[in-house]
Amino acid sequence: MSVHSEELYQQVILEHNRRPKNYVKLEPCTHHSEGYNPLCGDHLDVYLRVSPRGVIEEVTFLGDGCAISKASASMMTASIKGKTVDEARHLFDEFHHLLTKELDPEKDAHSLGKLTVFSGIWKYPSRVKCAVLAWRTMKGALDEEKTVATE
């Protein structure tokens, strides 16, 4: 990650941490799951309202966690709103591959958009779990798991 991209990463993380998007409990919701990272204490709930046709009409989150966890959750909600459940699952896979350096956003085709600011997080293995928590929790909600814990 270049100096410029590291600065952008820091700015994006700080902005989403200070002013997270969709930071509210969604009522009513059709899907909900609670996520927890026992290693660092990040804890959040993800709420989704999915239409009968499988479109994510609303997605929100609430919780406490580090700046990376909160920023990732905020950006996730903005990224999957209006997408189908299948598209959200695909985005989860791409994001996970980005975090584990299996996807190079400069060489590989992807649909991550602004989420590529997380591309250097693989250098900090303990932070990967922070960044992926909201995503695993969203996937858990879609899979109707009530509680999701990262290892």
N, CA, C and O atoms as a GROMACS GRO file, in nm:
protein
  604
    1MET      N    1   0.086  -0.117   0.000
    1MET     CA    2   0.000   0.000   0.000
    1MET      C    3   0.090   0.123   0.000
    1MET      O    4   0.183   0.133   0.080
    2SER      N    5   0.064   0.215  -0.088
    2SER     CA    6   0.145   0.336  -0.097
    2SER      C    7   0.111   0.431   0.017
    2SER      O    8   0.011   0.414   0.087
    3VAL      N    9   0.196   0.531   0.035
    3VAL     CA   10   0.171   0.632   0.139
    3VAL      C   11   0.037   0.699   0.116
    3VAL      O   12  -0.039   0.721   0.210
    4HIS      N   13   0.007   0.732  -0.012
    4HIS     CA   14  -0.120   0.796  -0.044
    4HIS      C   15  -0.238   0.708  -0.006
    4HIS      O   16  -0.334   0.756   0.055
    5SER      N   17  -0.232   0.580  -0.040
    5SER     CA   18  -0.345   0.492  -0.009
    5SER      C   19  -0.357   0.466   0.141
    5SER      O   20  -0.467   0.447   0.191
    6GLU      N   21  -0.246   0.467   0.213
    6GLU     CA   22  -0.252   0.452   0.358
    6GLU      C   23  -0.320   0.574   0.421
    6GLU      O   24  -0.397   0.560   0.516
    7GLU      N   25  -0.291   0.693   0.369
    7GLU     CA   26  -0.356   0.814   0.420
    7GLU      C   27  -0.505   0.811   0.391
    7GLU      O   28  -0.586   0.845   0.476
    8LEU      N   29  -0.541   0.770   0.269
    8LEU     CA   30  -0.682   0.759   0.232
    8LEU      C   31  -0.752   0.659   0.324
    8LEU      O   32  -0.861   0.686   0.375
    9TYR      N   33  -0.688   0.545   0.344
    9TYR     CA   34  -0.742   0.441   0.432
    9TYR      C   35  -0.771   0.499   0.570
    9TYR      O   36  -0.879   0.480   0.625
   10GLN      N   37  -0.674   0.570   0.626
   10GLN     CA   38  -0.691   0.628   0.759
   10GLN      C   39  -0.804   0.729   0.761
   10GLN      O   40  -0.883   0.731   0.855
   11GLN      N   41  -0.812   0.814   0.659
   11GLN     CA   42  -0.918   0.914   0.653
   11GLN      C   43  -1.056   0.849   0.644
   11GLN      O   44  -1.149   0.889   0.714
   12VAL      N   45  -1.069   0.749   0.558
   12VAL     CA   46  -1.197   0.680   0.541
   12VAL      C   47  -1.238   0.610   0.671
   12VAL      O   48  -1.353   0.620   0.713
   13ILE      N   49  -1.145   0.541   0.734
   13ILE     CA   50  -1.174   0.471   0.859
   13ILE      C   51  -1.219   0.570   0.966
   13ILE      O   52  -1.320   0.548   1.033
   14LEU      N   53  -1.145   0.678   0.981
   14LEU     CA   54  -1.180   0.776   1.084
   14LEU      C   55  -1.315   0.841   1.057
   14LEU      O   56  -1.393   0.863   1.151
   15GLU      N   57  -1.344   0.873   0.933
   15GLU     CA   58  -1.472   0.936   0.899
   15GLU      C   59  -1.590   0.842   0.926
   15GLU      O   60  -1.690   0.884   0.985
   16HIS      N   61  -1.578   0.717   0.885
   16HIS     CA   62  -1.687   0.621   0.909
   16HIS      C   63  -1.698   0.585   1.057
   16HIS      O   64  -1.807   0.551   1.104
   17ASN      N   65  -1.589   0.593   1.131
   17ASN     CA   66  -1.595   0.569   1.275
   17ASN      C   67  -1.667   0.684   1.345
   17ASN      O   68  -1.750   0.662   1.434
   18ARG      N   69  -1.636   0.807   1.305
   18ARG     CA   70  -1.698   0.926   1.366
   18ARG      C   71  -1.846   0.938   1.329
   18ARG      O   72  -1.929   0.970   1.414
   19ARG      N   73  -1.876   0.913   1.202
   19ARG     CA   74  -2.013   0.930   1.152
   19ARG      C   75  -2.056   0.806   1.074
   19ARG      O   76  -2.068   0.810   0.952
   20PRO      N   77  -2.081   0.696   1.145
   20PRO     CA   78  -2.118   0.574   1.073
   20PRO      C   79  -2.253   0.587   1.003
   20PRO      O   80  -2.346   0.649   1.055
   21LYS      N   81  -2.261   0.530   0.886
   21LYS     CA   82  -2.387   0.527   0.811
   21LYS      C   83  -2.474   0.414   0.864
   21LYS      O   84  -2.423   0.308   0.902
   22ASN      N   85  -2.603   0.436   0.866
   22ASN     CA   86  -2.701   0.333   0.900
   22ASN      C   87  -2.679   0.275   1.040
   22ASN      O   88  -2.696   0.155   1.062
   23TYR      N   89  -2.641   0.361   1.133
   23TYR     CA   90  -2.612   0.319   1.270
   23TYR      C   91  -2.739   0.338   1.355
   23TYR      O   92  -2.754   0.437   1.426
   24VAL      N   93  -2.828   0.239   1.345
   24VAL     CA   94  -2.957   0.243   1.414
   24VAL      C   95  -3.017   0.102   1.412
   24VAL      O   96  -2.987   0.023   1.323
   25LYS      N   97  -3.100   0.072   1.508
   25LYS     CA   98  -3.170  -0.055   1.507
   25LYS      C   99  -3.283  -0.047   1.406
   25LYS      O  100  -3.361   0.048   1.407
   26LEU      N  101  -3.292  -0.145   1.319
   26LEU     CA  102  -3.394  -0.149   1.215
   26LEU      C  103  -3.514  -0.229   1.265
   26LEU      O  104  -3.504  -0.349   1.294
   27GLU      N  105  -3.628  -0.160   1.274
   27GLU     CA  106  -3.751  -0.229   1.315
   27GLU      C  107  -3.863  -0.189   1.221
   27GLU      O  108  -3.885  -0.070   1.200
   28PRO      N  109  -3.935  -0.283   1.164
   28PRO     CA  110  -3.912  -0.428   1.173
   28PRO      C  111  -3.800  -0.470   1.077
   28PRO      O  112  -3.769  -0.401   0.980
   29CYS      N  113  -3.742  -0.584   1.108
   29CYS     CA  114  -3.642  -0.641   1.019
   29CYS      C  115  -3.680  -0.786   0.990
   29CYS      O  116  -3.752  -0.848   1.068
   30THR      N  117  -3.631  -0.837   0.881
   30THR     CA  118  -3.659  -0.977   0.846
   30THR      C  119  -3.544  -1.068   0.886
   30THR      O  120  -3.562  -1.189   0.903
   31HIS      N  121  -3.423  -1.009   0.901
   31HIS     CA  122  -3.305  -1.087   0.936
   31HIS      C  123  -3.222  -1.009   1.038
   31HIS      O  124  -3.209  -0.887   1.030
   32HIS      N  125  -3.167  -1.082   1.134
   32HIS     CA  126  -3.085  -1.019   1.237
   32HIS      C  127  -2.983  -1.120   1.286
   32HIS      O  128  -3.012  -1.240   1.296
   33SER      N  129  -2.865  -1.072   1.317
   33SER     CA  130  -2.764  -1.157   1.380
   33SER      C  131  -2.675  -1.070   1.466
   33SER      O  132  -2.658  -0.950   1.442
   34GLU      N  133  -2.618  -1.133   1.566
   34GLU     CA  134  -2.526  -1.066   1.658
   34GLU      C  135  -2.387  -1.119   1.632
   34GLU      O  136  -2.366  -1.240   1.625
   35GLY      N  137  -2.291  -1.029   1.619
   35GLY     CA  138  -2.153  -1.068   1.594
   35GLY      C  139  -2.064  -1.028   1.709
   35GLY      O  140  -2.083  -0.923   1.772
   36TYR      N  141  -1.966  -1.112   1.736
   36TYR     CA  142  -1.877  -1.086   1.850
   36TYR      C  143  -1.737  -1.137   1.817
   36TYR      O  144  -1.720  -1.247   1.766
   37ASN      N  145  -1.639  -1.055   1.848
   37ASN     CA  146  -1.499  -1.095   1.834
   37ASN      C  147  -1.440  -1.103   1.975
   37ASN      O  148  -1.405  -1.000   2.032
   38PRO      N  149  -1.430  -1.224   2.032
   38PRO     CA  150  -1.383  -1.237   2.170
   38PRO      C  151  -1.238  -1.192   2.191
   38PRO      O  152  -1.200  -1.162   2.304
   39LEU      N  153  -1.158  -1.187   2.085
   39LEU     CA  154  -1.018  -1.148   2.101
   39LEU      C  155  -1.003  -0.999   2.131
   39LEU      O  156  -0.915  -0.960   2.209
   40CYS      N  157  -1.087  -0.916   2.070
   40CYS     CA  158  -1.072  -0.771   2.092
   40CYS      C  159  -1.194  -0.707   2.155
   40CYS      O  160  -1.188  -0.591   2.196
   41GLY      N  161  -1.304  -0.779   2.164
   41GLY     CA  162  -1.423  -0.725   2.229
   41GLY      C  163  -1.520  -0.654   2.136
   41GLY      O  164  -1.622  -0.603   2.183
   42ASP      N  165  -1.492  -0.650   2.005
   42ASP     CA  166  -1.588  -0.590   1.911
   42ASP      C  167  -1.718  -0.668   1.918
   42ASP      O  168  -1.718  -0.792   1.919
   43HIS      N  169  -1.829  -0.596   1.922
   43HIS     CA  170  -1.960  -0.658   1.939
   43HIS      C  171  -2.061  -0.576   1.861
   43HIS      O  172  -2.073  -0.455   1.884
   44LEU      N  173  -2.135  -0.638   1.769
   44LEU     CA  174  -2.234  -0.562   1.693
   44LEU      C  175  -2.351  -0.649   1.650
   44LEU      O  176  -2.343  -0.772   1.647
   45ASP      N  177  -2.459  -0.581   1.618
   45ASP     CA  178  -2.579  -0.644   1.564
   45ASP      C  179  -2.601  -0.590   1.424
   45ASP      O  180  -2.584  -0.470   1.400
   46VAL      N  181  -2.639  -0.678   1.332
   46VAL     CA  182  -2.671  -0.638   1.196
   46VAL      C  183  -2.818  -0.672   1.173
   46VAL      O  184  -2.864  -0.781   1.205
   47TYR      N  185  -2.890  -0.575   1.116
   47TYR     CA  186  -3.033  -0.588   1.089
   47TYR      C  187  -3.056  -0.569   0.939
   47TYR      O  188  -3.000  -0.477   0.879
   48LEU      N  189  -3.137  -0.655   0.880
   48LEU     CA  190  -3.168  -0.643   0.738
   48LEU      C  191  -3.319  -0.655   0.717
   48LEU      O  192  -3.387  -0.728   0.788
   49ARG      N  193  -3.368  -0.583   0.618
   49ARG     CA  194  -3.504  -0.602   0.570
   49ARG      C  195  -3.490  -0.646   0.425
   49ARG      O  196  -3.450  -0.569   0.338
   50VAL      N  197  -3.526  -0.774   0.401
   50VAL     CA  198  -3.513  -0.833   0.269
   50VAL      C  199  -3.653  -0.852   0.212
   50VAL      O  200  -3.741  -0.908   0.277
   51SER      N  201  -3.673  -0.805   0.089
   51SER     CA  202  -3.803  -0.818   0.024
   51SER      C  203  -3.830  -0.964  -0.012
   51SER      O  204  -3.738  -1.045  -0.015
   52PRO      N  205  -3.957  -0.997  -0.038
   52PRO     CA  206  -3.988  -1.134  -0.081
   52PRO      C  207  -3.914  -1.174  -0.209
   52PRO      O  208  -3.896  -1.293  -0.236
   53ARG      N  209  -3.872  -1.076  -0.288
   53ARG     CA  210  -3.798  -1.104  -0.412
   53ARG      C  211  -3.647  -1.116  -0.388
   53ARG      O  212  -3.571  -1.135  -0.482
   54GLY      N  213  -3.604  -1.105  -0.262
   54GLY     CA  214  -3.463  -1.126  -0.229
   54GLY      C  215  -3.376  -1.003  -0.243
   54GLY      O  216  -3.254  -1.015  -0.260
   55VAL      N  217  -3.436  -0.883  -0.236
   55VAL     CA  218  -3.360  -0.758  -0.244
   55VAL      C  219  -3.344  -0.701  -0.103
   55VAL      O  220  -3.440  -0.696  -0.026
   56ILE      N  221  -3.223  -0.658  -0.070
   56ILE     CA  222  -3.196  -0.598   0.060
   56ILE      C  223  -3.245  -0.453   0.055
   56ILE      O  224  -3.179  -0.366  -0.002
   57GLU      N  225  -3.361  -0.430   0.115
   57GLU     CA  226  -3.422  -0.297   0.111
   57GLU      C  227  -3.359  -0.203   0.213
   57GLU      O  228  -3.341  -0.084   0.186
   58GLU      N  229  -3.324  -0.257   0.328
   58GLU     CA  230  -3.261  -0.178   0.435
   58GLU      C  231  -3.160  -0.267   0.506
   58GLU      O  232  -3.180  -0.388   0.518
   59VAL      N  233  -3.053  -0.205   0.553
   59VAL     CA  234  -2.953  -0.276   0.633
   59VAL      C  235  -2.892  -0.174   0.729
   59VAL      O  236  -2.851  -0.066   0.689
   60THR      N  237  -2.888  -0.211   0.856
   60THR     CA  238  -2.834  -0.123   0.959
   60THR      C  239  -2.751  -0.205   1.056
   60THR      O  240  -2.749  -0.328   1.052
   61PHE      N  241  -2.682  -0.133   1.144
   61PHE     CA  242  -2.606  -0.201   1.250
   61PHE      C  243  -2.600  -0.113   1.373
   61PHE      O  244  -2.620   0.008   1.367
   62LEU      N  245  -2.573  -0.177   1.485
   62LEU     CA  246  -2.547  -0.111   1.612
   62LEU      C  247  -2.437  -0.189   1.681
   62LEU      O  248  -2.426  -0.310   1.661
   63GLY      N  249  -2.356  -0.122   1.761
   63GLY     CA  250  -2.258  -0.196   1.838
   63GLY      C  251  -2.138  -0.113   1.878
   63GLY      O  252  -2.126   0.006   1.845
   64ASP      N  253  -2.052  -0.180   1.949
   64ASP     CA  254  -1.929  -0.119   1.998
   64ASP      C  255  -1.811  -0.195   1.939
   64ASP      O  256  -1.813  -0.318   1.928
   65GLY      N  257  -1.710  -0.120   1.902
   65GLY     CA  258  -1.591  -0.184   1.849
   65GLY      C  259  -1.488  -0.081   1.811
   65GLY      O  260  -1.507   0.040   1.828
   66CYS      N  261  -1.380  -0.130   1.761
   66CYS     CA  262  -1.271  -0.042   1.718
   66CYS      C  263  -1.312   0.034   1.592
   66CYS      O  264  -1.416   0.006   1.531
   67ALA      N  265  -1.230   0.129   1.554
   67ALA     CA  266  -1.259   0.212   1.437
   67ALA      C  267  -1.270   0.128   1.310
   67ALA      O  268  -1.355   0.156   1.225
   68ILE      N  269  -1.186   0.027   1.296
   68ILE     CA  270  -1.190  -0.057   1.176
   68ILE      C  271  -1.319  -0.136   1.168
   68ILE      O  272  -1.381  -0.144   1.062
   69SER      N  273  -1.360  -0.192   1.280
   69SER     CA  274  -1.484  -0.269   1.284
   69SER      C  275  -1.605  -0.182   1.251
   69SER      O  276  -1.690  -0.221   1.171
   70LYS      N  277  -1.611  -0.065   1.310
   70LYS     CA  278  -1.724   0.026   1.288
   70LYS      C  279  -1.724   0.079   1.145
   70LYS      O  280  -1.829   0.086   1.081
   71ALA      N  281  -1.608   0.117   1.094
   71ALA     CA  282  -1.599   0.168   0.957
   71ALA      C  283  -1.637   0.061   0.856
   71ALA      O  284  -1.707   0.089   0.759
   72SER      N  285  -1.592  -0.061   0.878
   72SER     CA  286  -1.625  -0.170   0.788
   72SER      C  287  -1.776  -0.195   0.787
   72SER      O  288  -1.835  -0.217   0.682
   73ALA      N  289  -1.837  -0.193   0.905
   73ALA     CA  290  -1.983  -0.213   0.915
   73ALA      C  291  -2.058  -0.101   0.843
   73ALA      O  292  -2.153  -0.126   0.770
   74SER      N  293  -2.014   0.021   0.864
   74SER     CA  294  -2.077   0.136   0.799
   74SER      C  295  -2.068   0.124   0.647
   74SER      O  296  -2.168   0.143   0.577
   75MET      N  297  -1.950   0.093   0.597
   75MET     CA  298  -1.932   0.081   0.452
   75MET      C  299  -2.006  -0.040   0.396
   75MET      O  300  -2.054  -0.036   0.283
   76MET      N  301  -2.015  -0.147   0.474
   76MET     CA  302  -2.089  -0.264   0.431
   76MET      C  303  -2.236  -0.229   0.410
   76MET      O  304  -2.294  -0.267   0.308
   77THR      N  305  -2.296  -0.158   0.506
   77THR     CA  306  -2.438  -0.126   0.493
   77THR      C  307  -2.464  -0.044   0.368
   77THR      O  308  -2.562  -0.066   0.297
   78ALA      N  309  -2.375   0.051   0.340
   78ALA     CA  310  -2.391   0.134   0.221
   78ALA      C  311  -2.371   0.052   0.094
   78ALA      O  312  -2.434   0.078  -0.008
   79SER      N  313  -2.284  -0.048   0.100
   79SER     CA  314  -2.249  -0.128  -0.018
   79SER      C  315  -2.356  -0.229  -0.057
   79SER      O  316  -2.374  -0.256  -0.176
   80ILE      N  317  -2.426  -0.285   0.041
   80ILE     CA  318  -2.520  -0.394   0.007
   80ILE      C  319  -2.665  -0.349  -0.004
   80ILE      O  320  -2.749  -0.423  -0.054
   81LYS      N  321  -2.696  -0.229   0.043
   81LYS     CA  322  -2.835  -0.182   0.034
   81LYS      C  323  -2.875  -0.173  -0.113
   81LYS      O  324  -2.804  -0.115  -0.195
   82GLY      N  325  -2.991  -0.232  -0.145
   82GLY     CA  326  -3.040  -0.233  -0.282
   82GLY      C  327  -2.992  -0.352  -0.364
   82GLY      O  328  -3.038  -0.373  -0.476
   83LYS      N  329  -2.899  -0.429  -0.309
   83LYS     CA  330  -2.847  -0.547  -0.379
   83LYS      C  331  -2.936  -0.667  -0.347
   83LYS      O  332  -3.011  -0.667  -0.249
   84THR      N  333  -2.925  -0.770  -0.430
   84THR     CA  334  -2.994  -0.894  -0.399
   84THR      C  335  -2.912  -0.969  -0.293
   84THR      O  336  -2.796  -0.937  -0.269
   85VAL      N  337  -2.974  -1.066  -0.232
   85VAL     CA  338  -2.904  -1.148  -0.133
   85VAL      C  339  -2.784  -1.216  -0.198
   85VAL      O  340  -2.677  -1.223  -0.138
   86ASP      N  341  -2.800  -1.266  -0.320
   86ASP     CA  342  -2.688  -1.331  -0.390
   86ASP      C  343  -2.575  -1.233  -0.416
   86ASP      O  344  -2.458  -1.268  -0.402
   87GLU      N  345  -2.609  -1.109  -0.455
   87GLU     CA  346  -2.506  -1.008  -0.478
   87GLU      C  347  -2.433  -0.974  -0.348
   87GLU      O  348  -2.311  -0.953  -0.349
   88ALA      N  349  -2.505  -0.968  -0.237
   88ALA     CA  350  -2.443  -0.939  -0.107
   88ALA      C  351  -2.349  -1.052  -0.066
   88ALA      O  352  -2.241  -1.027  -0.013
   89ARG      N  353  -2.389  -1.175  -0.091
   89ARG     CA  354  -2.301  -1.289  -0.061
   89ARG      C  355  -2.175  -1.285  -0.147
   89ARG      O  356  -2.065  -1.313  -0.099
   90HIS      N  357  -2.191  -1.249  -0.273
   90HIS     CA  358  -2.076  -1.238  -0.363
   90HIS      C  359  -1.981  -1.127  -0.316
   90HIS      O  360  -1.859  -1.143  -0.318
   91LEU      N  361  -2.038  -1.015  -0.273
   91LEU     CA  362  -1.957  -0.904  -0.222
   91LEU      C  363  -1.883  -0.945  -0.094
   91LEU      O  364  -1.768  -0.907  -0.073
   92PHE      N  365  -1.950  -1.024  -0.009
   92PHE     CA  366  -1.884  -1.078   0.111
   92PHE      C  367  -1.761  -1.159   0.070
   92PHE      O  368  -1.653  -1.141   0.126
   93ASP      N  369  -1.777  -1.247  -0.027
   93ASP     CA  370  -1.665  -1.331  -0.072
   93ASP      C  371  -1.550  -1.245  -0.126
   93ASP      O  372  -1.434  -1.268  -0.092
   94GLU      N  373  -1.583  -1.147  -0.208
   94GLU     CA  374  -1.479  -1.059  -0.263
   94GLU      C  375  -1.408  -0.981  -0.152
   94GLU      O  376  -1.286  -0.969  -0.153
   95PHE      N  377  -1.486  -0.929  -0.057
   95PHE     CA  378  -1.427  -0.851   0.052
   95PHE      C  379  -1.335  -0.940   0.136
   95PHE      O  380  -1.225  -0.898   0.172
   96HIS      N  381  -1.380  -1.061   0.166
   96HIS     CA  382  -1.297  -1.154   0.242
   96HIS      C  383  -1.168  -1.186   0.166
   96HIS      O  384  -1.061  -1.191   0.227
   97HIS      N  385  -1.178  -1.207   0.036
   97HIS     CA  386  -1.058  -1.234  -0.045
   97HIS      C  387  -0.966  -1.112  -0.047
   97HIS      O  388  -0.844  -1.128  -0.048
   98LEU      N  389  -1.021  -0.993  -0.046
   98LEU     CA  390  -0.941  -0.871  -0.041
   98LEU      C  391  -0.863  -0.865   0.090
   98LEU      O  392  -0.743  -0.835   0.091
   99LEU      N  393  -0.930  -0.895   0.202
   99LEU     CA  394  -0.868  -0.888   0.333
   99LEU      C  395  -0.759  -0.992   0.353
   99LEU      O  396  -0.667  -0.972   0.433
  100THR      N  397  -0.769  -1.102   0.282
  100THR     CA  398  -0.671  -1.209   0.298
  100THR      C  399  -0.571  -1.214   0.181
  100THR      O  400  -0.497  -1.310   0.165
  101LYS      N  401  -0.571  -1.108   0.102
  101LYS     CA  402  -0.478  -1.090  -0.011
  101LYS      C  403  -0.496  -1.195  -0.121
  101LYS      O  404  -0.404  -1.217  -0.200
  102GLU      N  405  -0.612  -1.258  -0.126
  102GLU     CA  406  -0.642  -1.351  -0.235
  102GLU      C  407  -0.695  -1.275  -0.357
  102GLU      O  408  -0.703  -1.330  -0.466
  103LEU      N  409  -0.730  -1.147  -0.336
  103LEU     CA  410  -0.778  -1.062  -0.444
  103LEU      C  411  -0.693  -0.936  -0.445
  103LEU      O  412  -0.680  -0.867  -0.344
  104ASP      N  413  -0.636  -0.906  -0.559
  104ASP     CA  414  -0.558  -0.783  -0.576
  104ASP      C  415  -0.646  -0.686  -0.653
  104ASP      O  416  -0.672  -0.708  -0.771
  105PRO      N  417  -0.693  -0.579  -0.588
  105PRO     CA  418  -0.788  -0.489  -0.654
  105PRO      C  419  -0.733  -0.418  -0.777
  105PRO      O  420  -0.808  -0.366  -0.859
  106GLU      N  421  -0.602  -0.417  -0.790
  106GLU     CA  422  -0.542  -0.351  -0.907
  106GLU      C  423  -0.526  -0.446  -1.024
  106GLU      O  424  -0.505  -0.402  -1.137
  107LYS      N  425  -0.535  -0.577  -1.000
  107LYS     CA  426  -0.515  -0.675  -1.106
  107LYS      C  427  -0.639  -0.761  -1.132
  107LYS      O  428  -0.664  -0.800  -1.246
  108ASP      N  429  -0.716  -0.790  -1.028
  108ASP     CA  430  -0.829  -0.881  -1.040
  108ASP      C  431  -0.960  -0.805  -1.058
  108ASP      O  432  -0.979  -0.698  -1.000
  109ALA      N  433  -1.050  -0.861  -1.137
  109ALA     CA  434  -1.183  -0.803  -1.154
  109ALA      C  435  -1.259  -0.814  -1.022
  109ALA      O  436  -1.250  -0.915  -0.952
  110HIS      N  437  -1.332  -0.710  -0.988
  110HIS     CA  438  -1.409  -0.711  -0.864
  110HIS      C  439  -1.518  -0.605  -0.870
  110HIS      O  440  -1.521  -0.522  -0.962
  111SER      N  441  -1.607  -0.608  -0.773
  111SER     CA  442  -1.714  -0.508  -0.764
  111SER      C  443  -1.712  -0.440  -0.628
  111SER      O  444  -1.818  -0.404  -0.575
  112LEU      N  445  -1.594  -0.422  -0.570
  112LEU     CA  446  -1.580  -0.369  -0.434
  112LEU      C  447  -1.592  -0.217  -0.424
  112LEU      O  448  -1.626  -0.165  -0.317
  113GLY      N  449  -1.564  -0.147  -0.529
  113GLY     CA  450  -1.572  -0.001  -0.524
  113GLY      C  451  -1.485   0.056  -0.413
  113GLY      O  452  -1.367   0.023  -0.403
  114LYS      N  453  -1.544   0.142  -0.329
  114LYS     CA  454  -1.470   0.210  -0.222
  114LYS      C  455  -1.415   0.115  -0.116
  114LYS      O  456  -1.326   0.152  -0.039
  115LEU      N  457  -1.467  -0.006  -0.111
  115LEU     CA  458  -1.420  -0.102  -0.011
  115LEU      C  459  -1.273  -0.140  -0.031
  115LEU      O  460  -1.212  -0.200   0.058
  116THR      N  461  -1.217  -0.106  -0.145
  116THR     CA  462  -1.076  -0.139  -0.170
  116THR      C  463  -0.982  -0.063  -0.076
  116THR      O  464  -0.863  -0.094  -0.071
  117VAL      N  465  -1.032   0.036  -0.003
  117VAL     CA  466  -0.946   0.104   0.094
  117VAL      C  467  -0.895   0.007   0.200
  117VAL      O  468  -0.797   0.036   0.268
  118PHE      N  469  -0.961  -0.106   0.215
  118PHE     CA  470  -0.918  -0.208   0.312
  118PHE      C  471  -0.814  -0.303   0.254
  118PHE      O  472  -0.780  -0.402   0.319
  119SER      N  473  -0.763  -0.276   0.135
  119SER     CA  474  -0.677  -0.373   0.066
  119SER      C  475  -0.546  -0.404   0.138
  119SER      O  476  -0.491  -0.512   0.116
  120GLY      N  477  -0.496  -0.318   0.221
  120GLY     CA  478  -0.369  -0.345   0.290
  120GLY      C  479  -0.385  -0.405   0.428
  120GLY      O  480  -0.286  -0.425   0.498
  121ILE      N  481  -0.507  -0.435   0.467
  121ILE     CA  482  -0.529  -0.482   0.605
  121ILE      C  483  -0.470  -0.620   0.629
  121ILE      O  484  -0.447  -0.658   0.744
  122TRP      N  485  -0.446  -0.697   0.522
  122TRP     CA  486  -0.387  -0.831   0.539
  122TRP      C  487  -0.252  -0.823   0.610
  122TRP      O  488  -0.206  -0.922   0.667
  123LYS      N  489  -0.189  -0.707   0.607
  123LYS     CA  490  -0.060  -0.690   0.675
  123LYS      C  491  -0.075  -0.694   0.826
  123LYS      O  492   0.023  -0.710   0.898
  124TYR      N  493  -0.197  -0.679   0.874
  124TYR     CA  494  -0.226  -0.675   1.018
  124TYR      C  495  -0.329  -0.784   1.049
  124TYR      O  496  -0.448  -0.755   1.062
  125PRO      N  497  -0.284  -0.909   1.062
  125PRO     CA  498  -0.377  -1.021   1.077
  125PRO      C  499  -0.482  -1.005   1.188
  125PRO      O  500  -0.596  -1.048   1.172
  126SER      N  501  -0.444  -0.942   1.299
  126SER     CA  502  -0.542  -0.926   1.406
  126SER      C  503  -0.653  -0.829   1.367
  126SER      O  504  -0.762  -0.834   1.423
  127ARG      N  505  -0.627  -0.740   1.271
  127ARG     CA  506  -0.726  -0.642   1.227
  127ARG      C  507  -0.819  -0.698   1.120
  127ARG      O  508  -0.928  -0.645   1.098
  128VAL      N  509  -0.777  -0.806   1.054
  128VAL     CA  510  -0.864  -0.869   0.953
  128VAL      C  511  -0.995  -0.911   1.018
  128VAL      O  512  -1.102  -0.892   0.961
  129LYS      N  513  -0.986  -0.968   1.138
  129LYS     CA  514  -1.106  -1.012   1.209
  129LYS      C  515  -1.198  -0.894   1.242
  129LYS      O  516  -1.320  -0.907   1.241
  130CYS      N  517  -1.139  -0.779   1.272
  130CYS     CA  518  -1.217  -0.658   1.299
  130CYS      C  519  -1.292  -0.614   1.174
  130CYS      O  520  -1.411  -0.580   1.180
  131ALA      N  521  -1.223  -0.614   1.061
  131ALA     CA  522  -1.282  -0.568   0.936
  131ALA      C  523  -1.390  -0.662   0.885
  131ALA      O  524  -1.485  -0.618   0.821
  132VAL      N  525  -1.376  -0.791   0.911
  132VAL     CA  526  -1.469  -0.888   0.855
  132VAL      C  527  -1.588  -0.917   0.947
  132VAL      O  528  -1.684  -0.981   0.904
  133LEU      N  529  -1.584  -0.871   1.071
  133LEU     CA  530  -1.690  -0.905   1.167
  133LEU      C  531  -1.830  -0.868   1.117
  133LEU      O  532  -1.919  -0.953   1.118
  134ALA      N  533  -1.850  -0.746   1.074
  134ALA     CA  534  -1.984  -0.705   1.028
  134ALA      C  535  -2.029  -0.788   0.908
  134ALA      O  536  -2.146  -0.823   0.896
  135TRP      N  537  -1.934  -0.820   0.821
  135TRP     CA  538  -1.966  -0.898   0.702
  135TRP      C  539  -2.007  -1.040   0.739
  135TRP      O  540  -2.104  -1.093   0.685
  136ARG      N  541  -1.932  -1.102   0.830
  136ARG     CA  542  -1.970  -1.237   0.875
  136ARG      C  543  -2.106  -1.233   0.944
  136ARG      O  544  -2.186  -1.326   0.930
  137THR      N  545  -2.131  -1.126   1.019
  137THR     CA  546  -2.258  -1.113   1.090
  137THR      C  547  -2.372  -1.094   0.990
  137THR      O  548  -2.480  -1.152   1.008
  138MET      N  549  -2.350  -1.015   0.886
  138MET     CA  550  -2.451  -0.999   0.780
  138MET      C  551  -2.480  -1.133   0.714
  138MET      O  552  -2.596  -1.169   0.694
  139LYS      N  553  -2.375  -1.206   0.681
  139LYS     CA  554  -2.393  -1.337   0.619
  139LYS      C  555  -2.465  -1.432   0.715
  139LYS      O  556  -2.551  -1.510   0.674
  140GLY      N  557  -2.429  -1.424   0.843
  140GLY     CA  558  -2.497  -1.506   0.943
  140GLY      C  559  -2.646  -1.472   0.952
  140GLY      O  560  -2.729  -1.562   0.967
  141ALA      N  561  -2.679  -1.345   0.942
  141ALA     CA  562  -2.820  -1.304   0.944
  141ALA      C  563  -2.893  -1.364   0.824
  141ALA      O  564  -3.003  -1.416   0.838
  142LEU      N  565  -2.832  -1.355   0.707
  142LEU     CA  566  -2.894  -1.412   0.587
  142LEU      C  567  -2.908  -1.563   0.598
  142LEU      O  568  -3.002  -1.621   0.544
  143ASP      N  569  -2.813  -1.627   0.666
  143ASP     CA  570  -2.818  -1.773   0.687
  143ASP      C  571  -2.903  -1.811   0.808
  143ASP      O  572  -2.913  -1.928   0.844
  144GLU      N  573  -2.964  -1.709   0.870
  144GLU     CA  574  -3.051  -1.726   0.987
  144GLU      C  575  -2.979  -1.780   1.109
  144GLU      O  576  -3.037  -1.854   1.189
  145GLU      N  577  -2.851  -1.744   1.123
  145GLU     CA  578  -2.776  -1.773   1.245
  145GLU      C  579  -2.799  -1.656   1.340
  145GLU      O  580  -2.784  -1.541   1.299
  146LYS      N  581  -2.834  -1.682   1.463
  146LYS     CA  582  -2.862  -1.574   1.558
  146LYS      C  583  -2.736  -1.509   1.613
  146LYS      O  584  -2.734  -1.390   1.640
  147THR      N  585  -2.631  -1.589   1.629
  147THR     CA  586  -2.506  -1.537   1.685
  147THR      C  587  -2.390  -1.584   1.599
  147THR      O  588  -2.382  -1.701   1.560
  148VAL      N  589  -2.299  -1.492   1.570
  148VAL     CA  590  -2.181  -1.523   1.492
  148VAL      C  591  -2.061  -1.474   1.571
  148VAL      O  592  -2.056  -1.358   1.612
  149ALA      N  593  -1.964  -1.561   1.592
  149ALA     CA  594  -1.841  -1.520   1.659
  149ALA      C  595  -1.725  -1.544   1.566
  149ALA      O  596  -1.719  -1.647   1.498
  150THR      N  597  -1.633  -1.450   1.563
  150THR     CA  598  -1.512  -1.473   1.484
  150THR      C  599  -1.415  -1.550   1.571
  150THR      O  600  -1.414  -1.538   1.693
  151GLU      N  601  -1.333  -1.629   1.505
  151GLU     CA  602  -1.239  -1.711   1.580
  151GLU      C  603  -1.124  -1.628   1.632
  151GLU      O  604  -1.035  -1.681   1.698
   0.00000   0.00000   0.00000
